[in-house]
Amino acid sequence: MNDIVNSERALDIISRFHSAKVLIVGDIMVDHFIWGKVNRISPEAPVPVVKVTSESLLLGGCANVLNNVFSMGGKSVVSGIVGSDAMGNWLIGKLKEMNIDTAGVIIENERPTVVKTRIIAHSQQVVRFDREDKRPISGDSLRRILEYIKSMEDGLGAVVISDYNKGVFSQELIKGIRDITAKKGITLCIDPKQSDFSIYRGCDLITPNHHEMEQALGMELDNDDDIIQGGRRLIGEFDFAALLLTRGEEGMTLFERDGSITHIPTVARDVFDVTGAGDTVIGVFALCIAAGATFKEASVLANHAAGIVVGKVGTAPAYQNELKKHYEQTNRS
């Protein structure tokens, strides 16, 4: 894809990451991994017995988007909800260790921190179980999130709405964020989980995967013609400036309001785990935009970052040095 962004231009964008600032708003989670080995089937039921060897806690949900911006050397800030529990305390402590401002992290006493626990054996996910409460956040929490965004708006290059549909986002909150970003000319990027895209109307960029796009359209996308028609329809119907469709092993397709359609082939060499790949895409895309990239350039670099993280097991970010190396190697081959 060096016809879109050559190595010199890509490295120039990446070199500006340190001065680019991105605010991530959304569902803050903990990704809990239990690692082990399977040597036998349980005599109690036809399920594997996992002998636990280690456990790890990682930033998840919108905090993983933040972690990708942070790992790329960008300036990142976050706003969302946690519970007044041990996992919420761990999250806040982890963000403080990273020197991330935690004033935008709102504690709701009656709500548990969202935790996704994955059991991994021999590099394969055996089972996942979730702790969550998907009730809408309180009116006070909504007000405090908007106040925090207003306090951070100066110097922001992009805002990411990382919607995991866990109760944070309502039409009122998204409209409030859109009003702030539109007034300041800040690019607003959406990673959607709600099937009714009208809630995201008027935002700058949306990044659905194939299944999410089918849900939004209410139809199956069986071929490239369906995808092209569907992408154009969503842009026109909901007034997005651009739509970046993530298509797994088929790469990505970028639709823009001017009618241009750009297909970006995958650059992943090995795929071990797609966990968190969508977070990487939108985090790196937003960081590139904040660093002065076009939508096309940001899409290409985000595609390279995704190609890195799917080669790792578990929720893992891509790093700036990895992105430089991956881009240069891919363009040489």
N, C-alpha and C positions, 0 to 999 in steps of 0.2 A: 504493500500500500504506500510505497514511497512516492507515488504520483500525487497522493494527498498531502503527505507530510514526510519530507526527506529527513535523513538522520540529523543534519545540521539544525533544521527547524525543530525537530523533536527534542534535541538536547537543549536548545534555547528555551523551549517551553518548560522542560523539566528543571532547568537552572533557576527559573523564577518561582518554583514551588515554595521556597523558604519565605517569600514575601506575600504569598497568596493566602487569603483567609476564607474559610468555609464554616458556616454554622449548620449543624445537623440537628434537626428536630424530629422526635419520634418516640418509638417504643424501645426503651432501654431494657436490655436483657442481659442475663448471664448464660453463657454456654458452658455447661458442666459436662466434662468428658470423663468417663470411667473406662480405663484401658485394661485389657486382659487377654487371656488365652482360652481357647475351647479345646478340651481333650475328650469330652464325653457328653452324652445326652442324659438328661435328668431321668431317674427312674420314676419320678413323680408325674411327669408329663413329657410329651415329645418336644422338649425345648433344650437348647444347648446350656450347659453349665459353664459360666464364665468365671475363671479364676482371675480375680482382680490383681493387677500388678501396679497400677498407679492411677491417680486422679488429677485433673487439672480444671481450673476455672479460667474462662476467657471472656473478654468483652463480646457481647452479642447484640443482635438487633441493630438499632441505630448507633449503638456504641461501637459496633464493629465497623460501620461506615466511618465513624470518627477515627478509629484505629488505623484504617487504611489511609486516610488523609494525614494523620500523624506520622505513620511509618514512611510516607513519601516525603516527609520534611515540610509539609504544609502547616499553617496555623489553623487549629481547629477548636471550635467551641460547640457545646452541646446543650440541648434542653429537652427534658422529658420527665417521666414519672418513675419513682421507685417506691417500694414499701419500707416501712420502719422495721426491717428485719435484718438478719445476719447477711443475706445476700445483697440487700440494699447498702448496708454499711461497707461490704467488701467493694462494691462498685464505686462508691464515692471515694473510698480510700485508694483504689486503683487509679482513678482519674487524678487525684491529688498527687500521687506518685509521678504521674506523667506531666505534672504542672498544668493540668487542664482546669480552667475555671469551673467550679461546681455550683455557682450561684443559680444556674438555670436548671439544676436537677431538683425537682420538687418531690417532697416526701408526702405520700398519702398514707395515713395510719391504718386505714381499713382495707388496704389493697396490698397483696403480696407482690414482691419483685418477681418479674417474669423470669423463670428459669427453664431452660431446655436441657434435659439430661440425655446424653447419648452414650450408649455402651458400645465400645469398639473392640472387636477381637480380630486379630490377624488382618488389620487395616480395613476391616469391613464393619459397617454399622449393623449391630444385632437388633437393637430396639431403641426407641426414643420415647421419653415421657416428659410431659410439660406441666409446669405449675404456673397458673395464670388466672387472672380475673379480667374478663373482657368488658365489664361494665364501663360506660362513659366516665371520663374523668370529671371531677367536680368543676363547677363554674369558677371557683376561686383558683384552681390549678390552671384552668384555661387562661384566666386573666393574667396570672403570674408568668406564664409562658410568653404571652404577647408582650408584656412589659419587659421581659428579659431580652426578647428579640429587638425591641426598640432601643434598648440600652446598648446593644451590640452592633447596630446597623452601620455605623460609620466604619469604613474600611473593609466591609464584607464584599467579596467578589462573587459569592454564590451562597444560596441556602438550599439545603437538601431536606425534603420531607420524606423520611423513611417510615412508611406506613406498613406495619405488620398486622394491622386490624386488631389491635389489642385494647382499644378503647380510648386512645389518645386523640385521634383525629375525628373531628366533626366538620360539617360544612362551615360552621361559624369560625372555628379555629383556622381552617385553611383559607377562608376569605380574609380573615384578619392578617394572616401571614402574607397573602398575595397583595393586599393593600400596602403593606409596609415595603415589600420588595419592589413593587411597581413604582412607587413614589421615588425610590432611591435608585432605580435602574439596576437592581440586583437580580441576577439570573436565578430563577426558582425551578429546582429540579425535583421530580417526583418519582419515588420507587413505589408503585401501587400494589395494594393487596385487596382493595375494595373493587368489586366488579362493576359498580356504577361509577363510571368515569366523570359523570356530571359534577361530582364533588370536587374534582380537580380542574374544572373548567378555567381556562385563561392562564394556566401556568405555562412556563416556558418550555420545559422538557419533561417527558414522561418515559419511563423505561420498563415497559411490560415484557414478560417472557411470552412464549408462544401460547401457553395455557391461559394466562391472564388476558391476553389480547382476544382470544376466543370468547372468554367469559364476557368481556366488555362489549363485544360485537353481537353476542348471542348466536354465534354460528361457528362451525368448524372451518379451519383453514387447511384445506387439503393440498393446495399447490401454491406456487409462486404468484399466480394471478390473483388468487384469493387474498394472499398476504398484501399484495400491492393495493388492491381495492380497499381492503380493510384498514390499512395504514392511512391511506388518503381520507377515508371516511372519518376516522377518529380525529385526525388533525382538523378537518373542516367542521365537524360537529361540535368539538369541544375547544376550538380556538387555541390549540397548542402551537408554539413556534416550531417544535420538532418532536418526533417520536423515535426513540431508539429501541427497536425490537431485538431482544437477546434470544438467540436461536440454538444455543448449545453447540453441538459439533458442526452446525452449519454457519456459525459466526453470528454476525449482527447485521441488521438492515436499518439505516437511518433515513427517515422521512422528514423533509423540511417543508415549511409553509409555502415556499416558493415553487413547490412541485418536484424538487430534485429528490432522487432516491439513490442512496449509496449503499451497496452491499460490501461488507467487510468480512472476508473469510477468517475462520478461526486460525489462531497461531499456536494453539495448545499442542504440545508435543506428547505429553502423557497426561491422562485424566485419572486421578485417584479418588478425588472427592470434590463434588461441586458445592459443598457447604460454604455459604458466605460469598460465592462468586458474584451474586447480584449486588451485594454490599460493596464489593471491590469496584464493580463497573460504575456505579453511581458516585461513589466517593472520589475515584480518580477522575471521572468525567468532570465533576463539579470543580475539583482542584485545577484541572487543566483550563476550564473556563475562567476561573479566578486568576489564572496566570496569563490570560490573554489569548487562549486558543479559540479557534472557530469550533462550531459544533462537529464538523467533519474531523478536524484534527483531534479534538477531545475524544471522539468515538474510537479512533484508531488507537490512541494511547491507552484508553480504558480497555480495549480489546486485548492489548498486549498484557496489561496487568491481570486481567481475568485468566489469560493463558498461563500465567505464573501460578496463581493460587489454586487452580484445579489440579495442579501437579503436587499439591501438599495435602496431607491428611488432617482433617479437623478444620476448625475456624482459624484461618491464618491469613494475615495481610501480605501484600506485596510491598517490597521496599524499593526506595529510589535507585539504589545501585543495581538491583535485580532488573528493574524496568529499563535502565540504560543498556545493560548487557544484553537483555532479551531483544530489545529493539535493534541493536547493532548486529547481533548474530542473525536475526531473522532477515534483515535486509541484505546481509552478505550472502545468505544461502539461496 
